[in-house]
């Protein structure tokens, strides 16, 4: 038996913020706005894990209204989500994800992101796939107004 979950997230790009994608800080003149570090990819992966385990969504476990999560390191939230999944007797098998971002280019950082996510998930890097796409200059991604991320995760009983 294996269980599959989907995750989606988006954040607005703004000045005077750091751009953190999958736990890796990417040099850029703008970053992502949000209550935590606004790591759009980590948030999508968390929702995919929680979804596969039937544990609801990121907002129910790490609410914006909770001061504990202000400027939180989302990789730490991901590690908490992995522990919750394990608490259900489940173990991540693989994660596949796509980052939708017009600029900057994700490719120079893709290996570092993969390694960071794999470590947090307790997976070999081959089991964590990170893809990138642009918005083709249309929509909020294409106009550079924000960044979105999609993820799927599968789990198996431990
Ligand atoms: Zn988010």
Backbone and ligand atoms as CSV (ligand in chain L), in Angstrom:
chain,resi,resn,atom,element,x,y,z
A,1,UNK,N,N,0.845,-1.193,0.000
A,1,UNK,CA,C,0.000,0.000,0.000
A,1,UNK,C,C,0.884,1.248,0.000
A,2,UNK,N,N,0.586,2.181,-0.868
A,2,UNK,CA,C,1.252,3.474,-0.751
A,2,UNK,C,C,0.204,4.576,-0.819
A,3,UNK,N,N,0.512,5.684,-0.198
A,3,UNK,CA,C,-0.405,6.822,-0.102
A,3,UNK,C,C,0.221,8.011,-0.802
A,4,UNK,N,N,-0.597,8.775,-1.501
A,4,UNK,CA,C,-0.102,9.911,-2.271
A,4,UNK,C,C,-0.794,11.187,-1.806
A,5,UNK,N,N,-0.044,12.279,-1.736
A,5,UNK,CA,C,-0.621,13.569,-1.382
A,5,UNK,C,C,-0.118,14.658,-2.312
A,6,UNK,N,N,-0.926,15.700,-2.450
A,6,UNK,CA,C,-0.569,16.834,-3.316
A,6,UNK,C,C,-0.414,18.085,-2.458
A,7,UNK,N,N,0.479,18.970,-2.860
A,7,UNK,CA,C,0.640,20.239,-2.164
A,7,UNK,C,C,0.799,21.373,-3.160
A,8,UNK,N,N,0.249,22.527,-2.811
A,8,UNK,CA,C,0.390,23.728,-3.645
A,8,UNK,C,C,0.550,24.916,-2.713
A,9,UNK,N,N,1.407,25.853,-3.091
A,9,UNK,CA,C,1.530,27.086,-2.319
A,9,UNK,C,C,1.969,28.218,-3.244
A,10,UNK,N,N,1.678,29.442,-2.838
A,10,UNK,CA,C,2.187,30.604,-3.570
A,10,UNK,C,C,2.446,31.720,-2.568
A,11,UNK,N,N,3.420,32.558,-2.874
A,11,UNK,CA,C,3.710,33.735,-2.060
A,11,UNK,C,C,4.037,34.902,-2.973
A,12,UNK,N,N,3.744,36.113,-2.470
A,12,UNK,CA,C,4.009,37.339,-3.204
A,12,UNK,C,C,5.498,37.703,-3.102
A,13,UNK,N,N,6.053,38.201,-4.201
A,13,UNK,CA,C,7.427,38.711,-4.200
A,13,UNK,C,C,7.414,40.174,-3.775
A,14,UNK,N,N,8.308,40.531,-2.855
A,14,UNK,CA,C,8.369,41.911,-2.373
A,14,UNK,C,C,9.811,42.274,-2.057
A,15,UNK,N,N,10.062,43.577,-1.959
A,15,UNK,CA,C,11.404,44.024,-1.614
A,15,UNK,C,C,11.711,43.778,-0.151
A,16,UNK,N,N,12.978,43.879,0.205
A,16,UNK,CA,C,13.418,43.779,1.601
A,16,UNK,C,C,13.002,42.468,2.256
A,17,UNK,N,N,12.951,41.412,1.460
A,17,UNK,CA,C,12.704,40.076,1.997
A,17,UNK,C,C,13.746,39.143,1.396
A,18,UNK,N,N,14.050,38.055,2.116
A,18,UNK,CA,C,14.961,37.059,1.565
A,18,UNK,C,C,14.174,36.096,0.681
A,19,UNK,N,N,14.841,35.602,-0.362
A,19,UNK,CA,C,14.213,34.616,-1.248
A,19,UNK,C,C,14.731,33.241,-0.840
A,20,UNK,N,N,13.874,32.483,-0.167
A,20,UNK,CA,C,14.268,31.153,0.307
A,20,UNK,C,C,13.367,30.122,-0.353
A,21,UNK,N,N,13.998,29.231,-1.096
A,21,UNK,CA,C,13.257,28.192,-1.826
A,21,UNK,C,C,13.837,26.841,-1.418
A,22,UNK,N,N,13.022,26.005,-0.822
A,22,UNK,CA,C,13.485,24.672,-0.419
A,22,UNK,C,C,14.647,24.736,0.563
A,23,UNK,N,N,14.623,25.739,1.435
A,23,UNK,CA,C,15.651,25.851,2.465
A,23,UNK,C,C,16.951,26.478,1.997
A,24,UNK,N,N,16.977,26.948,0.753
A,24,UNK,CA,C,18.201,27.539,0.195
A,24,UNK,C,C,17.939,29.016,-0.109
A,25,UNK,N,N,18.799,29.894,0.390
A,25,UNK,CA,C,18.650,31.317,0.111
A,25,UNK,C,C,19.234,31.627,-1.257
A,26,UNK,N,N,18.419,32.231,-2.109
A,26,UNK,CA,C,18.817,32.532,-3.477
A,26,UNK,C,C,19.012,34.039,-3.599
A,27,UNK,N,N,20.207,34.476,-4.026
A,27,UNK,CA,C,20.450,35.919,-4.133
A,27,UNK,C,C,19.512,36.558,-5.167
A,28,UNK,N,N,18.771,37.575,-4.738
A,28,UNK,CA,C,17.825,38.253,-5.626
A,28,UNK,C,C,17.426,39.556,-4.954
A,29,UNK,N,N,17.018,40.545,-5.754
A,29,UNK,CA,C,16.684,41.839,-5.142
A,29,UNK,C,C,15.329,41.817,-4.422
A,30,UNK,N,N,14.547,40.780,-4.679
A,30,UNK,CA,C,13.265,40.656,-3.983
A,30,UNK,C,C,13.150,39.264,-3.357
A,31,UNK,N,N,12.280,39.156,-2.369
A,31,UNK,CA,C,12.061,37.871,-1.716
A,31,UNK,C,C,10.585,37.629,-1.505
A,32,UNK,N,N,10.263,36.568,-0.784
A,32,UNK,CA,C,8.869,36.170,-0.622
A,32,UNK,C,C,8.300,36.681,0.696
A,33,UNK,N,N,7.067,37.210,0.584
A,33,UNK,CA,C,6.366,37.774,1.725
A,33,UNK,C,C,5.573,36.678,2.436
A,34,UNK,N,N,5.585,36.711,3.752
A,34,UNK,CA,C,4.790,35.753,4.505
A,34,UNK,C,C,5.135,35.821,5.969
A,35,UNK,N,N,4.385,35.081,6.755
A,35,UNK,CA,C,4.525,35.110,8.210
A,35,UNK,C,C,5.807,34.384,8.634
A,36,UNK,N,N,6.046,33.229,8.030
A,36,UNK,CA,C,7.269,32.483,8.303
A,36,UNK,C,C,8.344,33.015,7.351
A,37,UNK,N,N,9.328,32.201,7.004
A,37,UNK,CA,C,10.314,32.624,6.005
A,37,UNK,C,C,9.730,32.575,4.589
A,38,UNK,N,N,8.451,32.173,4.482
A,38,UNK,CA,C,7.714,32.171,3.206
A,38,UNK,C,C,8.349,31.239,2.167
A,39,UNK,N,N,8.932,30.148,2.647
A,39,UNK,CA,C,9.560,29.171,1.750
A,39,UNK,C,C,8.458,28.382,1.033
A,40,UNK,N,N,8.114,28.868,-0.135
A,40,UNK,CA,C,6.964,28.365,-0.894
A,40,UNK,C,C,7.110,26.874,-1.209
A,41,UNK,N,N,8.329,26.440,-1.489
A,41,UNK,CA,C,8.530,25.029,-1.850
A,41,UNK,C,C,8.421,24.132,-0.618
A,42,UNK,N,N,9.046,24.535,0.479
A,42,UNK,CA,C,8.922,23.739,1.715
A,42,UNK,C,C,7.459,23.622,2.119
A,43,UNK,N,N,6.690,24.708,1.942
A,43,UNK,CA,C,5.276,24.674,2.320
A,43,UNK,C,C,4.489,23.711,1.435
A,44,UNK,N,N,4.776,23.684,0.145
A,44,UNK,CA,C,4.083,22.754,-0.758
A,44,UNK,C,C,4.419,21.308,-0.399
A,45,UNK,N,N,5.685,21.062,-0.050
A,45,UNK,CA,C,6.097,19.698,0.321
A,45,UNK,C,C,5.417,19.282,1.635
A,46,UNK,N,N,5.324,20.200,2.588
A,46,UNK,CA,C,4.639,19.900,3.855
A,46,UNK,C,C,3.187,19.516,3.581
A,47,UNK,N,N,2.507,20.283,2.725
A,47,UNK,CA,C,1.109,19.970,2.427
A,47,UNK,C,C,0.965,18.627,1.707
A,48,UNK,N,N,1.927,18.281,0.853
A,48,UNK,CA,C,1.877,16.984,0.165
A,48,UNK,C,C,2.014,15.846,1.184
A,49,UNK,N,N,2.932,15.999,2.141
A,49,UNK,CA,C,3.120,14.968,3.184
A,49,UNK,C,C,1.879,14.837,4.057
A,50,UNK,N,N,1.372,15.997,4.515
A,50,UNK,CA,C,0.193,15.974,5.388
A,50,UNK,C,C,-1.001,15.388,4.637
A,51,UNK,N,N,-1.101,15.739,3.362
A,51,UNK,CA,C,-2.204,15.221,2.547
A,51,UNK,C,C,-2.137,13.707,2.414
A,52,UNK,N,N,-0.956,13.188,2.143
A,52,UNK,CA,C,-0.801,11.738,1.967
A,52,UNK,C,C,-1.138,10.989,3.255
A,53,UNK,N,N,-0.821,11.608,4.398
A,53,UNK,CA,C,-1.054,10.960,5.690
A,53,UNK,C,C,-2.457,11.228,6.229
A,54,UNK,N,N,-3.247,12.027,5.507
A,54,UNK,CA,C,-4.594,12.354,5.977
A,54,UNK,C,C,-4.578,13.246,7.204
A,55,UNK,N,N,-3.589,14.123,7.274
A,55,UNK,CA,C,-3.404,14.964,8.471
A,55,UNK,C,C,-3.777,16.426,8.239
A,56,UNK,N,N,-4.617,16.700,7.249
A,56,UNK,CA,C,-5.063,18.080,7.053
A,56,UNK,C,C,-4.070,18.898,6.262
A,57,UNK,N,N,-3.875,20.156,6.658
A,57,UNK,CA,C,-2.986,21.021,5.881
A,57,UNK,C,C,-2.088,21.862,6.788
A,58,UNK,N,N,-1.166,22.557,6.154
A,58,UNK,CA,C,-0.155,23.322,6.888
A,58,UNK,C,C,-0.786,24.389,7.782
A,59,UNK,N,N,-1.868,25.004,7.290
A,59,UNK,CA,C,-2.512,26.080,8.048
A,59,UNK,C,C,-3.108,25.598,9.363
A,60,UNK,N,N,-3.518,24.326,9.406
A,60,UNK,CA,C,-4.124,23.812,10.633
A,60,UNK,C,C,-3.060,23.463,11.675
A,61,UNK,N,N,-1.850,23.158,11.239
A,61,UNK,CA,C,-0.788,22.783,12.180
A,61,UNK,C,C,0.155,23.938,12.528
A,62,UNK,N,N,0.347,24.850,11.565
A,62,UNK,CA,C,1.281,25.976,11.766
A,62,UNK,C,C,0.569,27.276,11.384
A,63,UNK,N,N,-0.473,27.668,12.144
A,63,UNK,CA,C,-1.295,28.820,11.721
A,63,UNK,C,C,-0.515,30.140,11.718
A,64,UNK,N,N,-0.878,31.000,10.738
A,64,UNK,CA,C,-0.288,32.337,10.610
A,64,UNK,C,C,-0.482,33.165,11.877
A,65,UNK,N,N,-1.567,32.862,12.613
A,65,UNK,CA,C,-1.917,33.659,13.794
A,65,UNK,C,C,-1.023,33.322,14.983
A,66,UNK,N,N,-0.224,32.248,14.855
A,66,UNK,CA,C,0.599,31.793,15.978
A,66,UNK,C,C,1.979,32.444,15.915
A,67,UNK,N,N,2.301,33.211,16.954
A,67,UNK,CA,C,3.581,33.934,16.976
A,67,UNK,C,C,4.788,32.991,16.941
A,68,UNK,N,N,4.594,31.727,17.323
A,68,UNK,CA,C,5.700,30.752,17.272
A,68,UNK,C,C,6.277,30.617,15.868
A,69,UNK,N,N,5.425,30.857,14.865
A,69,UNK,CA,C,5.855,30.603,13.478
A,69,UNK,C,C,6.297,31.865,12.747
A,70,UNK,N,N,6.348,33.019,13.470
A,70,UNK,CA,C,6.826,34.241,12.818
A,70,UNK,C,C,8.291,34.050,12.415
A,71,UNK,N,N,8.570,34.318,11.131
A,71,UNK,CA,C,9.925,34.167,10.574
A,71,UNK,C,C,10.504,32.762,10.812
A,72,UNK,N,N,9.618,31.801,10.981
A,72,UNK,CA,C,10.069,30.423,11.231
A,72,UNK,C,C,10.872,29.904,10.043
A,73,UNK,N,N,11.836,29.030,10.350
A,73,UNK,CA,C,12.581,28.321,9.330
A,73,UNK,C,C,11.675,27.178,8.849
A,74,UNK,N,N,11.228,27.259,7.601
A,74,UNK,CA,C,10.249,26.285,7.122
A,74,UNK,C,C,10.820,24.880,7.010
A,75,UNK,N,N,12.142,24.757,6.921
A,75,UNK,CA,C,12.735,23.415,6.921
A,75,UNK,C,C,12.487,22.755,8.287
A,76,UNK,N,N,12.498,23.569,9.342
A,76,UNK,CA,C,12.170,23.008,10.667
A,76,UNK,C,C,10.709,22.578,10.709
A,77,UNK,N,N,9.825,23.343,10.074
A,77,UNK,CA,C,8.408,22.948,10.004
A,77,UNK,C,C,8.270,21.647,9.212
A,78,UNK,N,N,9.068,21.539,8.149
A,78,UNK,CA,C,9.044,20.309,7.344
A,78,UNK,C,C,9.478,19.114,8.204
A,79,UNK,N,N,10.499,19.325,9.027
A,79,UNK,CA,C,10.955,18.229,9.890
A,79,UNK,C,C,9.876,17.839,10.906
A,80,UNK,N,N,9.131,18.825,11.395
A,80,UNK,CA,C,8.010,18.531,12.298
A,80,UNK,C,C,6.946,17.718,11.552
A,81,UNK,N,N,6.665,18.108,10.304
A,81,UNK,CA,C,5.663,17.386,9.503
A,81,UNK,C,C,6.107,15.943,9.248
A,82,UNK,N,N,7.398,15.742,8.985
A,82,UNK,CA,C,7.913,14.377,8.773
A,82,UNK,C,C,7.736,13.558,10.058
A,83,UNK,N,N,7.988,14.179,11.203
A,83,UNK,CA,C,7.814,13.472,12.479
A,83,UNK,C,C,6.341,13.108,12.692
A,84,UNK,N,N,5.420,14.002,12.278
A,84,UNK,CA,C,3.992,13.705,12.417
A,84,UNK,C,C,3.599,12.520,11.542
A,85,UNK,N,N,4.150,12.499,10.319
A,85,UNK,CA,C,3.885,11.396,9.384
A,85,UNK,C,C,4.393,10.080,9.990
A,86,UNK,N,N,5.600,10.133,10.549
A,86,UNK,CA,C,6.176,8.919,11.173
A,86,UNK,C,C,5.336,8.485,12.371
A,87,UNK,N,N,4.771,9.475,13.063
A,87,UNK,CA,C,3.889,9.166,14.200
A,87,UNK,C,C,2.650,8.404,13.790
A,88,UNK,N,N,2.295,8.502,12.506
A,88,UNK,CA,C,1.156,7.750,11.962
A,88,UNK,C,C,1.604,6.388,11.436
A,89,UNK,N,N,2.876,6.043,11.666
A,89,UNK,CA,C,3.386,4.749,11.197
A,89,UNK,C,C,3.743,4.747,9.728
A,90,UNK,N,N,3.984,5.943,9.178
A,90,UNK,CA,C,4.273,6.064,7.748
A,90,UNK,C,C,5.662,6.647,7.526
A,91,UNK,N,N,6.213,6.397,6.337
A,91,UNK,CA,C,7.553,6.870,6.007
A,91,UNK,C,C,7.520,7.443,4.593
A,92,UNK,N,N,8.114,8.629,4.354
A,92,UNK,CA,C,8.172,9.153,2.984
A,92,UNK,C,C,8.926,8.196,2.049
A,93,UNK,N,N,8.422,8.056,0.836
A,93,UNK,CA,C,9.061,7.211,-0.183
A,93,UNK,C,C,9.733,8.094,-1.238
A,94,UNK,N,N,8.989,9.060,-1.746
A,94,UNK,CA,C,9.579,10.010,-2.679
A,94,UNK,C,C,8.776,11.298,-2.695
A,95,UNK,N,N,9.414,12.345,-3.167
A,95,UNK,CA,C,8.764,13.643,-3.339
A,95,UNK,C,C,9.172,14.170,-4.714
A,96,UNK,N,N,8.207,14.652,-5.447
A,96,UNK,CA,C,8.487,15.327,-6.720
A,96,UNK,C,C,7.857,16.709,-6.635
A,97,UNK,N,N,8.545,17.714,-7.134
A,97,UNK,CA,C,7.997,19.061,-7.017
A,97,UNK,C,C,8.415,19.942,-8.191
A,98,UNK,N,N,7.640,20.993,-8.391
A,98,UNK,CA,C,7.927,21.984,-9.433
A,98,UNK,C,C,7.804,23.377,-8.831
A,99,UNK,N,N,8.809,24.198,-9.067
A,99,UNK,CA,C,8.770,25.601,-8.646
A,99,UNK,C,C,8.429,26.434,-9.874
A,100,UNK,N,N,7.419,27.298,-9.748
A,100,UNK,CA,C,7.004,28.184,-10.842
A,100,UNK,C,C,7.493,29.589,-10.510
A,101,UNK,N,N,8.540,30.026,-11.230
A,101,UNK,CA,C,9.185,31.308,-10.909
A,101,UNK,C,C,9.762,31.897,-12.184
A,102,UNK,N,N,9.469,33.165,-12.430
A,102,UNK,CA,C,9.946,33.798,-13.672
A,102,UNK,C,C,11.443,34.095,-13.596
A,103,UNK,N,N,11.872,34.661,-12.476
A,103,UNK,CA,C,13.287,34.908,-12.241
A,103,UNK,C,C,13.547,35.047,-10.748
A,104,UNK,N,N,14.735,34.775,-10.272
A,104,UNK,CA,C,15.923,34.347,-11.024
A,104,UNK,C,C,15.824,32.863,-11.419
A,105,UNK,N,N,16.809,32.403,-12.162
A,105,UNK,CA,C,16.863,31.003,-12.573
A,105,UNK,C,C,17.077,30.104,-11.353
A,106,UNK,N,N,16.322,29.037,-11.298
A,106,UNK,CA,C,16.455,28.107,-10.176
A,106,UNK,C,C,17.585,27.104,-10.394
A,107,UNK,N,N,17.912,26.847,-11.663
A,107,UNK,CA,C,18.820,25.726,-11.967
A,107,UNK,C,C,20.158,25.740,-11.211
A,108,UNK,N,N,20.799,26.907,-10.989
A,108,UNK,CA,C,22.081,26.863,-10.258
A,108,UNK,C,C,21.922,26.386,-8.811
A,109,UNK,N,N,20.704,26.417,-8.299
A,109,UNK,CA,C,20.453,26.102,-6.888
A,109,UNK,C,C,19.727,24.775,-6.701
A,110,UNK,N,N,19.423,24.131,-7.828
A,110,UNK,CA,C,18.550,22.962,-7.763
A,110,UNK,C,C,19.164,21.822,-6.957
A,111,UNK,N,N,20.453,21.593,-7.125
A,111,UNK,CA,C,21.097,20.496,-6.392
A,111,UNK,C,C,21.127,20.774,-4.883
A,112,UNK,N,N,21.398,22.017,-4.520
A,112,UNK,CA,C,21.418,22.368,-3.095
A,112,UNK,C,C,20.031,22.210,-2.476
A,113,UNK,N,N,18.995,22.596,-3.231
A,113,UNK,CA,C,17.616,22.469,-2.735
A,113,UNK,C,C,17.274,20.993,-2.553
A,114,UNK,N,N,17.652,20.203,-3.539
A,114,UNK,CA,C,17.380,18.774,-3.482
A,114,UNK,C,C,18.031,18.148,-2.242
A,115,UNK,N,N,19.280,18.516,-1.999
A,115,UNK,CA,C,20.005,17.965,-0.852
A,115,UNK,C,C,19.361,18.392,0.468
A,116,UNK,N,N,18.951,19.655,0.528
A,116,UNK,CA,C,18.343,20.170,1.778
A,116,UNK,C,C,17.012,19.488,2.067
A,117,UNK,N,N,16.189,19.355,1.025
A,117,UNK,CA,C,14.884,18.705,1.210
A,117,UNK,C,C,15.063,17.225,1.546
A,118,UNK,N,N,15.991,16.553,0.844
A,118,UNK,CA,C,16.214,15.121,1.076
A,118,UNK,C,C,16.640,14.881,2.516
A,119,UNK,N,N,17.511,15.740,3.030
A,119,UNK,CA,C,17.970,15.589,4.410
A,119,UNK,C,C,16.798,15.720,5.388
A,120,UNK,N,N,15.956,16.732,5.159
A,120,UNK,CA,C,14.816,16.951,6.061
A,120,UNK,C,C,13.812,15.808,5.979
A,121,UNK,N,N,13.713,15.206,4.795
A,121,UNK,CA,C,12.729,14.128,4.583
A,121,UNK,C,C,13.278,12.758,4.967
A,122,UNK,N,N,14.580,12.675,5.234
A,122,UNK,CA,C,15.195,11.382,5.514
A,122,UNK,C,C,15.245,10.487,4.299
A,123,UNK,N,N,15.405,11.090,3.128
A,123,UNK,CA,C,15.417,10.347,1.862
A,123,UNK,C,C,16.747,10.514,1.150
A,124,UNK,N,N,17.071,9.523,0.302
A,124,UNK,CA,C,18.199,9.690,-0.605
A,124,UNK,C,C,17.832,10.776,-1.620
A,125,UNK,N,N,18.846,11.465,-2.138
A,125,UNK,CA,C,18.565,12.570,-3.067
A,125,UNK,C,C,17.822,12.115,-4.323
A,126,UNK,N,N,18.080,10.873,-4.735
A,126,UNK,CA,C,17.382,10.365,-5.941
A,126,UNK,C,C,15.875,10.302,-5.746
A,127,UNK,N,N,15.439,10.255,-4.475
A,127,UNK,CA,C,14.006,10.155,-4.187
A,127,UNK,C,C,13.343,11.527,-4.054
A,128,UNK,N,N,14.130,12.564,-4.243
A,128,UNK,CA,C,13.589,13.932,-4.181
A,128,UNK,C,C,13.923,14.617,-5.500
A,129,UNK,N,N,12.903,14.942,-6.250
A,129,UNK,CA,C,13.107,15.554,-7.558
A,129,UNK,C,C,12.604,16.993,-7.533
A,130,UNK,N,N,13.430,17.906,-8.020
A,130,UNK,CA,C,13.065,19.325,-8.012
A,130,UNK,C,C,13.103,19.848,-9.447
A,131,UNK,N,N,11.971,20.325,-9.923
A,131,UNK,CA,C,11.874,20.858,-11.280
A,131,UNK,C,C,11.549,22.348,-11.211
A,132,UNK,N,N,11.833,23.027,-12.311
A,132,UNK,CA,C,11.542,24.460,-12.355
A,132,UNK,C,C,10.828,24.788,-13.652
A,133,UNK,N,N,9.924,25.755,-13.562
A,133,UNK,CA,C,9.212,26.217,-14.748
A,133,UNK,C,C,8.975,27.717,-14.596
A,134,UNK,N,N,8.774,28.408,-15.686
A,134,UNK,CA,C,8.437,29.831,-15.601
A,134,UNK,C,C,6.955,30.003,-15.911
A,135,UNK,N,N,6.499,31.235,-15.863
A,135,UNK,CA,C,5.105,31.533,-16.170
A,135,UNK,C,C,4.912,32.020,-17.590
A,136,UNK,N,N,5.979,31.907,-18.406
A,136,UNK,CA,C,5.884,32.348,-19.810
A,136,UNK,C,C,5.365,33.782,-19.923
A,137,UNK,N,N,5.740,34.614,-18.949
A,137,UNK,CA,C,5.389,36.047,-18.935
A,137,UNK,C,C,3.897,36.313,-18.768
A,138,UNK,N,N,3.115,35.286,-18.427
A,138,UNK,CA,C,1.679,35.518,-18.181
A,138,UNK,C,C,1.324,35.088,-16.762
A,139,UNK,N,N,0.224,35.660,-16.260
A,139,UNK,CA,C,-0.224,35.322,-14.912
A,139,UNK,C,C,0.679,35.931,-13.849
A,140,UNK,N,N,0.354,35.663,-12.562
A,140,UNK,CA,C,1.124,36.306,-11.481
A,140,UNK,C,C,2.570,35.838,-11.451
A,141,UNK,N,N,2.811,34.586,-11.885
A,141,UNK,CA,C,4.193,34.097,-11.940
A,141,UNK,C,C,4.940,34.797,-13.071
A,142,UNK,N,N,4.308,34.827,-14.228
A,142,UNK,CA,C,4.949,35.403,-15.410
A,142,UNK,C,C,5.224,36.884,-15.291
A,143,UNK,N,N,4.390,37.593,-14.536
A,143,UNK,CA,C,4.592,39.031,-14.322
A,143,UNK,C,C,5.564,39.298,-13.174
A,144,UNK,N,N,6.066,38.232,-12.549
A,144,UNK,CA,C,7.029,38.394,-11.465
A,144,UNK,C,C,6.407,38.898,-10.181
A,145,UNK,N,N,5.090,38.713,-10.039
A,145,UNK,CA,C,4.410,39.173,-8.820
A,145,UNK,C,C,4.530,38.171,-7.675
A,146,UNK,N,N,4.794,36.923,-8.030
A,146,UNK,CA,C,4.883,35.899,-6.988
A,146,UNK,C,C,5.517,34.634,-7.510
A,147,UNK,N,N,5.675,33.699,-6.602
A,147,UNK,CA,C,6.262,32.395,-6.902
A,147,UNK,C,C,5.293,31.339,-6.387
A,148,UNK,N,N,5.135,30.266,-7.154
A,148,UNK,CA,C,4.263,29.160,-6.732
A,148,UNK,C,C,5.062,27.868,-6.732
A,149,UNK,N,N,4.580,26.897,-6.017
A,149,UNK,CA,C,5.222,25.579,-6.002
A,149,UNK,C,C,4.173,24.492,-5.888
A,150,UNK,N,N,4.443,23.392,-6.563
A,150,UNK,CA,C,3.596,22.202,-6.542
A,150,UNK,C,C,4.441,21.042,-6.046
A,151,UNK,N,N,3.832,20.149,-5.289
A,151,UNK,CA,C,4.583,18.971,-4.837
A,151,UNK,C,C,3.641,17.780,-4.726
A,152,UNK,N,N,4.180,16.612,-4.976
A,152,UNK,CA,C,3.496,15.365,-4.627
A,152,UNK,C,C,4.447,14.555,-3.753
A,153,UNK,N,N,3.859,13.828,-2.813
A,153,UNK,CA,C,4.648,12.975,-1.928
A,153,UNK,C,C,3.973,11.627,-1.854
A,154,UNK,N,N,4.762,10.563,-1.765
A,154,UNK,CA,C,4.163,9.267,-1.470
A,154,UNK,C,C,4.771,8.715,-0.184
A,155,UNK,N,N,3.928,7.977,0.527
A,155,UNK,CA,C,4.284,7.410,1.832
A,155,UNK,C,C,3.989,5.921,1.826
A,156,UNK,N,N,4.754,5.198,2.635
A,156,UNK,CA,C,4.478,3.768,2.840
A,156,UNK,C,C,4.512,3.468,4.331
A,157,UNK,N,N,3.832,2.399,4.739
A,157,UNK,CA,C,3.931,2.021,6.156
A,157,UNK,C,C,5.376,1.717,6.519
A,158,UNK,N,N,5.750,2.100,7.728
A,158,UNK,CA,C,7.127,1.847,8.194
A,158,UNK,C,C,7.375,0.371,8.394
L,1,ZN,ZN,ZN,3.445,29.295,2.250
